[in-house]
Amino acid sequence: MGPSPVAPHGGHRPWQGLLITASLLTFWDLPTTVQFTIEALPSSAAEGKDVLLLARNISETIQAYYWHKGKTAEGSPLIAGYLIDVQVNIPGTAYSGRETIYPNGSLLFQNVTLEDAGSYTLRTINASYDSDQATGQLHVHQNNVPGLPVGAVAGIVTGVLVGVALVAALVCFLLLARTRRASIQRDLREQRLPASTPGHGPSHRSTFSAPLPGPRTATPMYEELLHSDANIYCRIDHKADVVS
């Protein structure tokens, strides 16, 4: 019997090398695809504004885009499709005329309304006719005052209310002042009325009630004195004649 073959000490067997090589080739051949996502810009839009549903990490092998209104593409109404080769938008049943698909797969919404809020799904098809999809959310809120935040609106409303209160207080003050002035004038008028009423004046006014004698009443008195003086002188002259 011959000696049995002995494997070389510390050496590698051929099948182990083949296994390592196959493992490396398998690892290199694995696809390194990244799932694309949908992001709304802005995340919450006011009614009447434009919103872009941005598609991120889109593969370069995509041949067509299809946007659906819903959480999944299956069973959801089609908004529009886009064929990259011909660069044409194909409207669907949910198309409103305000949607536009760009070559990178993003969807532009113009003049959004409250009814536009909800989920939107993008379905892609590559050159191998493999399909993939991702969903994004569109949030729309009511626009009370265009261009002004909620804090500014609250400040304006507060200012208006304060102004109205100040105006009302000023009007009340003016009315009270006018009423008080009219009351004071009425009291003064009532105090002056008794002094001018006939028969109710002070007692010293009665001394002047008798009319003063006019110049004609004094004339007979002077005439009488003149005549009396003439008689006296006449009497004196007559007595003198008798004595003589």
MITI-818707 format. One line per field, with one value per atom (N, C-alpha, C): atom name; z, x, y; residue in one letter. Coordinates in steps of 0.2 Angstrom, whole numbers. Layout:
BEGIN
atom = c(CA	...);
pz = c(Z	...);
px = c(X	...);
py = c(Y	...);
type = c(A	...);
END
This chain:
BEGIN
atom = c(N	CA	C	N	CA	C	N	CA	C	N	CA	C	N	CA	C	N	CA	C	N	CA	C	N	CA	C	N	CA	C	N	CA	C	N	CA	C	N	CA	C	N	CA	C	N	CA	C	N	CA	C	N	CA	C	N	CA	C	N	CA	C	N	CA	C	N	CA	C	N	CA	C	N	CA	C	N	CA	C	N	CA	C	N	CA	C	N	CA	C	N	CA	C	N	CA	C	N	CA	C	N	CA	C	N	CA	C	N	CA	C	N	CA	C	N	CA	C	N	CA	C	N	CA	C	N	CA	C	N	CA	C	N	CA	C	N	CA	C	N	CA	C	N	CA	C	N	CA	C	N	CA	C	N	CA	C	N	CA	C	N	CA	C	N	CA	C	N	CA	C	N	CA	C	N	CA	C	N	CA	C	N	CA	C	N	CA	C	N	CA	C	N	CA	C	N	CA	C	N	CA	C	N	CA	C	N	CA	C	N	CA	C	N	CA	C	N	CA	C	N	CA	C	N	CA	C	N	CA	C	N	CA	C	N	CA	C	N	CA	C	N	CA	C	N	CA	C	N	CA	C	N	CA	C	N	CA	C	N	CA	C	N	CA	C	N	CA	C	N	CA	C	N	CA	C	N	CA	C	N	CA	C	N	CA	C	N	CA	C	N	CA	C	N	CA	C	N	CA	C	N	CA	C	N	CA	C	N	CA	C	N	CA	C	N	CA	C	N	CA	C	N	CA	C	N	CA	C	N	CA	C	N	CA	C	N	CA	C	N	CA	C	N	CA	C	N	CA	C	N	CA	C	N	CA	C	N	CA	C	N	CA	C	N	CA	C	N	CA	C	N	CA	C	N	CA	C	N	CA	C	N	CA	C	N	CA	C	N	CA	C	N	CA	C	N	CA	C	N	CA	C	N	CA	C	N	CA	C	N	CA	C	N	CA	C	N	CA	C	N	CA	C	N	CA	C	N	CA	C	N	CA	C	N	CA	C	N	CA	C	N	CA	C	N	CA	C	N	CA	C	N	CA	C	N	CA	C	N	CA	C	N	CA	C	N	CA	C	N	CA	C	N	CA	C	N	CA	C	N	CA	C	N	CA	C	N	CA	C	N	CA	C	N	CA	C	N	CA	C	N	CA	C	N	CA	C	N	CA	C	N	CA	C	N	CA	C	N	CA	C	N	CA	C	N	CA	C	N	CA	C	N	CA	C	N	CA	C	N	CA	C	N	CA	C	N	CA	C	N	CA	C	N	CA	C	N	CA	C	N	CA	C	N	CA	C	N	CA	C	N	CA	C	N	CA	C	N	CA	C	N	CA	C	N	CA	C	N	CA	C	N	CA	C	N	CA	C	N	CA	C	N	CA	C	N	CA	C	N	CA	C	N	CA	C	N	CA	C	N	CA	C	N	CA	C	N	CA	C	N	CA	C	N	CA	C	N	CA	C	N	CA	C	N	CA	C	N	CA	C	N	CA	C	N	CA	C	N	CA	C	N	CA	C	N	CA	C	N	CA	C	N	CA	C	N	CA	C	N	CA	C	N	CA	C	N	CA	C	N	CA	C	N	CA	C	N	CA	C	N	CA	C	N	CA	C	N	CA	C	N	CA	C	N	CA	C	N	CA	C	N	CA	C	N	CA	C	N	CA	C	N	CA	C	N	CA	C	N	CA	C	N	CA	C	N	CA	C	N	CA	C	N	CA	C	N	CA	C	N	CA	C	N	CA	C	N	CA	C	N	CA	C	N	CA	C	N	CA	C	N	CA	C	N	CA	C	N	CA	C	N	CA	C	N	CA	C	N	CA	C	N	CA	C	N	CA	C	N	CA	C	N	CA	C	N	CA	C	N	CA	C	N	CA	C	N	CA	C	N	CA	C	N	CA	C	N	CA	C	N	CA	C	N	CA	C	N	CA	C	N	CA	C);
pz = c(0	0	0	-4	-4	1	2	7	5	9	7	6	2	0	6	8	13	10	13	10	13	9	11	17	22	28	27	29	29	22	17	10	9	4	3	-3	-2	-6	-12	-18	-24	-24	-21	-20	-16	-11	-6	-10	-15	-19	-23	-26	-31	-27	-21	-17	-15	-14	-12	-18	-24	-30	-32	-31	-33	-28	-22	-17	-19	-21	-23	-29	-34	-40	-39	-34	-32	-29	-25	-21	-26	-31	-36	-40	-42	-46	-43	-36	-33	-35	-36	-38	-32	-33	-28	-29	-30	-31	-25	-25	-19	-21	-16	-16	-17	-22	-23	-18	-16	-12	-15	-12	-14	-8	-10	-5	-8	-3	-5	-3	-8	-7	-9	-4	3	6	12	15	17	18	19	15	10	6	7	6	7	1	2	-4	-9	-15	-21	-23	-19	-20	-25	-27	-31	-26	-28	-24	-29	-27	-31	-27	-30	-27	-30	-27	-29	-29	-34	-34	-33	-28	-26	-28	-30	-31	-36	-42	-48	-52	-54	-57	-65	-68	-74	-80	-78	-82	-83	-80	-80	-87	-90	-96	-96	-91	-90	-83	-82	-75	-76	-70	-70	-63	-62	-56	-55	-49	-47	-41	-40	-34	-29	-24	-20	-16	-11	-8	-12	-17	-21	-28	-33	-40	-42	-39	-41	-38	-43	-41	-40	-41	-40	-47	-47	-54	-56	-62	-65	-67	-64	-65	-72	-73	-80	-80	-86	-87	-91	-91	-95	-98	-104	-108	-109	-107	-107	-114	-118	-125	-129	-129	-133	-129	-122	-118	-118	-117	-118	-112	-109	-104	-107	-104	-106	-100	-101	-96	-94	-88	-86	-84	-81	-79	-73	-69	-63	-65	-71	-73	-73	-70	-69	-73	-77	-81	-77	-70	-66	-65	-67	-66	-71	-70	-75	-72	-76	-75	-78	-74	-77	-79	-83	-85	-79	-73	-68	-63	-66	-62	-57	-56	-51	-54	-50	-52	-49	-53	-51	-51	-45	-44	-44	-48	-48	-45	-41	-38	-35	-30	-26	-22	-21	-17	-11	-7	-1	-4	-9	-12	-14	-16	-18	-13	-7	-1	-1	1	1	-1	-3	-5	-12	-15	-22	-23	-28	-29	-36	-36	-42	-44	-50	-52	-58	-58	-63	-66	-73	-77	-80	-79	-82	-89	-91	-98	-98	-92	-92	-90	-91	-89	-82	-78	-70	-67	-63	-60	-53	-51	-44	-42	-36	-34	-27	-26	-20	-19	-12	-11	-7	-8	-4	-2	2	5	3	1	-1	5	8	14	11	12	10	15	17	22	20	23	21	22	17	17	19	25	28	25	26	23	19	13	8	11	11	12	20	24	31	36	40	45	50	53	58	64	66	71	69	63	60	60	58	57	64	69	76	79	77	79	76	70	66	69	71	74	80	84	91	91	86	85	83	79	77	82	86	92	97	99	103	100	94	91	91	90	91	98	103	110	112	109	111	108	102	98	102	104	108	115	118	124	123	118	116	115	111	109	116	120	126	130	131	135	132	125	122	123	123	124	132	136	143	145	142	142	139	134	131	135	137	142	148	151	157	156	150	148	147	144	143	149	154	161	165	164	168	165	158	155	157	157	159	166	171	178	178	175	175	172	167	164	169	172	177	183	185	190	188	182	179	178	177	175	180	187	192	192	191	192	187	181	175	175	179	179	183	180	183	190	195	201	206	204	208	209	207	208	215	217	224	226	233	235	234	232	231	224	220	213	214	219	220	221	223	225	218	213	206	202	205	201	199	204	203	197	193	187	190	188	190	186	190	186	181	175	169	170	165	165	165	162	161	168	173	179	183	182	186	184	178	175	179	181	185	191	195	201	201	196	195	193	189	187	193	197	203	208	209	213	210	203	200	201	200	201	209	213	220	222	219	221	218	212	209	214	217	221	228	230	236	235	229	228	226	223	222	229	234	240	244	243	247	244	237	234	236	237	239	246	250	257	258	254	254	252	247	245	250	254	259	265	266	272	270	264	262	261);
px = c(4	0	4	2	6	4	8	6	0	-5	-10	-8	-12	-10	-12	-8	-9	-10	-15	-16	-10	-8	-3	-5	-1	-2	-2	-8	-9	-11	-12	-14	-21	-24	-31	-33	-39	-42	-45	-45	-47	-55	-59	-66	-67	-63	-64	-63	-58	-57	-62	-65	-71	-77	-78	-83	-83	-77	-76	-77	-74	-75	-82	-86	-93	-97	-95	-98	-97	-91	-89	-93	-93	-97	-105	-107	-114	-115	-111	-111	-111	-106	-106	-112	-115	-121	-127	-127	-133	-135	-142	-144	-144	-141	-141	-146	-152	-157	-160	-161	-164	-171	-175	-182	-183	-187	-188	-194	-194	-199	-202	-208	-212	-212	-210	-210	-214	-219	-223	-219	-219	-216	-221	-223	-222	-226	-224	-228	-235	-237	-244	-245	-249	-250	-257	-257	-263	-267	-274	-278	-277	-276	-275	-268	-263	-256	-254	-248	-245	-241	-242	-238	-234	-228	-224	-223	-226	-224	-218	-212	-206	-204	-202	-200	-192	-190	-183	-180	-174	-170	-173	-175	-178	-172	-173	-168	-168	-162	-161	-164	-166	-169	-176	-179	-187	-189	-194	-197	-203	-207	-214	-216	-220	-222	-230	-233	-240	-242	-246	-248	-255	-257	-263	-265	-272	-274	-277	-273	-275	-268	-269	-264	-260	-263	-260	-262	-258	-259	-265	-265	-271	-277	-282	-289	-290	-284	-285	-285	-289	-290	-283	-282	-276	-277	-272	-272	-269	-263	-259	-253	-251	-245	-240	-234	-228	-224	-223	-218	-212	-206	-200	-198	-198	-196	-199	-205	-209	-210	-209	-210	-217	-222	-229	-233	-237	-242	-248	-250	-256	-261	-266	-271	-275	-277	-281	-288	-292	-299	-299	-294	-294	-290	-289	-285	-290	-288	-292	-289	-283	-280	-276	-275	-270	-264	-263	-257	-253	-246	-241	-236	-234	-228	-222	-216	-210	-206	-201	-196	-193	-192	-190	-195	-201	-207	-211	-208	-212	-219	-223	-230	-231	-233	-235	-242	-245	-252	-252	-256	-257	-264	-264	-270	-274	-271	-274	-280	-284	-291	-291	-296	-296	-298	-301	-303	-297	-291	-285	-281	-283	-279	-280	-274	-275	-268	-269	-263	-263	-256	-255	-249	-250	-245	-242	-236	-232	-230	-232	-230	-225	-219	-214	-213	-211	-210	-203	-199	-192	-192	-185	-185	-186	-186	-188	-195	-199	-206	-207	-202	-204	-207	-211	-215	-213	-213	-212	-217	-218	-222	-220	-222	-221	-227	-229	-235	-232	-235	-234	-241	-241	-246	-247	-252	-253	-258	-256	-260	-261	-268	-270	-275	-273	-277	-280	-286	-290	-286	-286	-282	-287	-286	-291	-289	-283	-280	-274	-274	-268	-262	-257	-250	-249	-254	-253	-253	-249	-249	-255	-256	-261	-260	-254	-252	-254	-252	-253	-261	-265	-272	-275	-272	-275	-273	-267	-265	-269	-271	-275	-282	-285	-292	-292	-287	-286	-286	-281	-281	-287	-291	-297	-302	-302	-307	-305	-299	-296	-298	-297	-299	-306	-311	-318	-320	-317	-318	-316	-310	-308	-313	-315	-320	-326	-329	-335	-334	-329	-328	-327	-324	-324	-331	-335	-341	-346	-345	-349	-347	-340	-338	-340	-340	-343	-350	-354	-361	-362	-359	-360	-358	-352	-350	-355	-358	-363	-369	-371	-377	-376	-370	-369	-369	-366	-366	-373	-377	-384	-388	-387	-390	-388	-381	-379	-382	-382	-385	-393	-396	-403	-404	-400	-400	-399	-394	-393	-399	-402	-407	-413	-414	-420	-419	-412	-411	-411	-411	-411	-419	-423	-430	-434	-433	-437	-435	-429	-427	-430	-432	-435	-442	-445	-453	-456	-461	-464	-468	-467	-471	-467	-461	-457	-450	-449	-442	-441	-435	-433	-438	-438	-442	-440	-433	-431	-433	-435	-438	-444	-448	-455	-454	-448	-447	-447	-445	-445	-451	-456	-462	-466	-466	-470	-467	-471	-468	-465	-460	-457	-461	-462	-466	-462	-466	-463	-462	-459	-458	-464	-470	-476	-479	-479	-482	-479	-472	-469	-471	-473	-475	-480	-486	-491	-489	-485	-482	-478	-474	-470	-474	-479	-484	-488	-490	-493	-489	-483	-478	-477	-477	-476	-482	-488	-494	-495	-493	-493	-489	-483	-478	-481	-484	-487	-492	-496	-501	-498	-493	-490	-487	-484	-481	-487	-492	-498	-500	-501	-504	-499	-493	-488	-489	-489	-490	-496	-501	-508	-508	-505	-504	-500	-495	-491	-495	-499	-503	-508	-511	-515	-512	-506	-502	-500	-498	-496	-502);
py = c(-6	0	6	11	17	22	27	32	36	38	42	49	52	59	64	68	73	80	83	90	95	99	104	108	108	111	119	122	129	131	127	129	130	133	134	129	127	122	126	123	127	128	124	126	132	133	139	145	145	151	153	147	148	151	149	151	159	161	168	172	170	174	174	169	169	174	174	179	186	187	194	196	192	194	195	191	192	198	200	207	212	212	217	218	213	213	215	216	218	225	226	233	238	244	249	254	252	257	260	267	271	273	271	273	280	283	290	292	298	301	307	309	315	320	326	332	338	340	346	353	357	364	369	373	372	367	365	359	361	367	369	375	375	381	384	391	394	394	394	394	399	397	401	402	398	398	392	392	387	382	375	370	366	364	359	353	347	340	338	339	338	330	327	320	320	317	316	309	309	302	298	302	298	295	289	285	288	288	290	285	279	275	275	280	281	283	280	282	286	285	288	289	295	296	296	294	294	297	302	305	303	300	298	302	304	307	301	300	294	292	287	284	279	276	271	273	270	271	267	261	256	258	259	261	269	273	280	283	289	292	295	295	298	305	309	316	317	315	316	311	310	306	310	308	311	306	307	303	306	304	307	308	302	302	308	309	314	321	321	326	329	325	327	325	330	329	326	320	317	317	321	322	316	315	310	312	307	309	314	315	319	326	327	333	339	344	350	356	355	361	365	363	367	363	357	353	352	352	351	347	342	337	339	340	342	335	336	330	327	330	326	323	323	319	323	329	334	336	337	339	346	351	358	359	361	363	371	374	381	382	388	390	385	382	376	379	374	375	370	371	367	359	359	352	348	352	349	345	347	344	336	332	325	322	315	311	311	311	310	305	301	296	296	296	296	288	286	279	280	277	277	271	271	265	266	261	262	258	258	255	247	244	237	236	241	241	239	240	239	245	244	250	251	257	259	265	266	272	275	281	284	289	291	295	301	307	313	316	321	324	331	334	341	344	349	352	359	361	367	370	376	380	386	388	394	400	405	411	416	419	424	431	433	439	438	439	437	441	437	440	442	440	442	436	435	429	430	425	425	430	430	435	442	444	451	452	447	448	449	445	446	453	456	462	468	467	472	472	466	466	469	468	471	478	481	488	491	488	491	491	486	486	491	492	497	504	505	511	513	508	509	511	507	509	516	518	525	530	529	533	534	528	528	532	531	534	542	544	551	554	550	553	553	548	549	555	556	562	568	569	575	576	571	571	573	570	572	579	582	589	593	592	596	596	590	590	594	594	597	605	607	614	617	613	615	616	611	611	617	619	625	631	632	638	638	633	633	635	633	635	643	645	652	656	654	657	658	652	652	657	658	662	670	671	678	680	675	677	680	679	683	690	692	699	703	700	704	704	700	699	705	708	714	712	716	715	710	708	703	706	712	715	717	719	722	727	729	734	741	742	749	751	746	748	752	751	754	762	764	772	775	772	775	774	771	769	775	781	787	791	793	797	804	806	813	818	824	829	832	833	836	844	847	854	858	855	858	859	854	855	860	862	867	874	875	882	885	882	885	888	884	886	892	893	899	905	903	909	911	906	908	913	911	915	921	922	928	933	930	933	935	931	933	938	938	944	950	950	956	959	954	957	960	957	960	967	967	974	979	976	981	983	978	980	985	984	989	996	996	1003	1006	1002	1005	1008	1004	1006	1013	1013	1019	1025	1025	1030	1033	1028	1030	1034	1031	1035	1042	1042	1049	1054);
type = c(M	M	M	G	G	G	P	P	P	S	S	S	P	P	P	V	V	V	A	A	A	P	P	P	H	H	H	G	G	G	G	G	G	H	H	H	R	R	R	P	P	P	W	W	W	Q	Q	Q	G	G	G	L	L	L	L	L	L	I	I	I	T	T	T	A	A	A	S	S	S	L	L	L	L	L	L	T	T	T	F	F	F	W	W	W	D	D	D	L	L	L	P	P	P	T	T	T	T	T	T	V	V	V	Q	Q	Q	F	F	F	T	T	T	I	I	I	E	E	E	A	A	A	L	L	L	P	P	P	S	S	S	S	S	S	A	A	A	A	A	A	E	E	E	G	G	G	K	K	K	D	D	D	V	V	V	L	L	L	L	L	L	L	L	L	A	A	A	R	R	R	N	N	N	I	I	I	S	S	S	E	E	E	T	T	T	I	I	I	Q	Q	Q	A	A	A	Y	Y	Y	Y	Y	Y	W	W	W	H	H	H	K	K	K	G	G	G	K	K	K	T	T	T	A	A	A	E	E	E	G	G	G	S	S	S	P	P	P	L	L	L	I	I	I	A	A	A	G	G	G	Y	Y	Y	L	L	L	I	I	I	D	D	D	V	V	V	Q	Q	Q	V	V	V	N	N	N	I	I	I	P	P	P	G	G	G	T	T	T	A	A	A	Y	Y	Y	S	S	S	G	G	G	R	R	R	E	E	E	T	T	T	I	I	I	Y	Y	Y	P	P	P	N	N	N	G	G	G	S	S	S	L	L	L	L	L	L	F	F	F	Q	Q	Q	N	N	N	V	V	V	T	T	T	L	L	L	E	E	E	D	D	D	A	A	A	G	G	G	S	S	S	Y	Y	Y	T	T	T	L	L	L	R	R	R	T	T	T	I	I	I	N	N	N	A	A	A	S	S	S	Y	Y	Y	D	D	D	S	S	S	D	D	D	Q	Q	Q	A	A	A	T	T	T	G	G	G	Q	Q	Q	L	L	L	H	H	H	V	V	V	H	H	H	Q	Q	Q	N	N	N	N	N	N	V	V	V	P	P	P	G	G	G	L	L	L	P	P	P	V	V	V	G	G	G	A	A	A	V	V	V	A	A	A	G	G	G	I	I	I	V	V	V	T	T	T	G	G	G	V	V	V	L	L	L	V	V	V	G	G	G	V	V	V	A	A	A	L	L	L	V	V	V	A	A	A	A	A	A	L	L	L	V	V	V	C	C	C	F	F	F	L	L	L	L	L	L	L	L	L	A	A	A	R	R	R	T	T	T	R	R	R	R	R	R	A	A	A	S	S	S	I	I	I	Q	Q	Q	R	R	R	D	D	D	L	L	L	R	R	R	E	E	E	Q	Q	Q	R	R	R	L	L	L	P	P	P	A	A	A	S	S	S	T	T	T	P	P	P	G	G	G	H	H	H	G	G	G	P	P	P	S	S	S	H	H	H	R	R	R	S	S	S	T	T	T	F	F	F	S	S	S	A	A	A	P	P	P	L	L	L	P	P	P	G	G	G	P	P	P	R	R	R	T	T	T	A	A	A	T	T	T	P	P	P	M	M	M	Y	Y	Y	E	E	E	E	E	E	L	L	L	L	L	L	H	H	H	S	S	S	D	D	D	A	A	A	N	N	N	I	I	I	Y	Y	Y	C	C	C	R	R	R	I	I	I	D	D	D	H	H	H	K	K	K	A	A	A	D	D	D	V	V	V	V	V	V	S	S	S);
END
